[in-house]
Amino acid sequence: MHCLTNTVVQNFTANGLLSFGASPIMATNPVEAKEIASLADAVLINIGTLQSIEVEAMEIAGKIANDKGLPVVFDPVGVKASNLRQTVTNDLLEKIQFTAIKGNPGEMAFLAGEEIATKGVDSEDASLAQLKNIAEKIAGKYRTIAVITGEQDVISDGERTVINDVGHGMLTCITGSGCLLGALIGAALTVEGDTLEAVQAIVRFYCESAELAMTNTVVNGPGTFQMSFLDELSK
């Protein structure tokens, strides 16, 4: 899987994909983006730590994936935080057809043209009805699977909307938990079948793995949770 993701989470994302059974490559140079994307089964685009050279690679990889009919996942990390992120996001959404778009309530609300209070890259609480509306709007507008992560995850293809209500709050205590989920969604979409069902299944598996990780007696905080969580993803 070709992961054009942010520098903060590359190691954790790679280890999470390996635990799940996927084969990641973190290539962000546009010179090789066409070759790498052509060899991949899926592409992840995550704008967490934007560099101009990476944006070019994202566009190339996304277009190659579209040409080959490969799944492309978009994670608009912190899109409301700066004009640069908003401009890049709008350009990517215009140039690339994304199979799935995953984000927290604030990020996804921005894409839907709705308003939810945010603090940095995180967002404040929103009602489940609001989140369902936002997911359905994004899915319909961009012809994609919309995934809104939070205490309850909302997944929609515009016509069908499902709720995931399992998981554990410790996921919010480790950097990159949402970014890894985006990568795993990409991996899950490489399997033939109903795309909504594939995304729902991987989100549930991810969250159940977090719950199981917390039952491990060695877990006494975020550090030990992260190790136990990676172990659960491999089972």
Helices and strands as residue ranges (DSSP letters): E 2-4, H 10-20, H 30-39, E 43-46, H 52-68, E 72-75, G 79-81, H 83-95, E 100-103, H 105-112, E 118-119, E 122-123, H 128-142, E 145-148, E 153-156, E 161-164, G 169-173, H 177-188, H 195-213, H 222-233
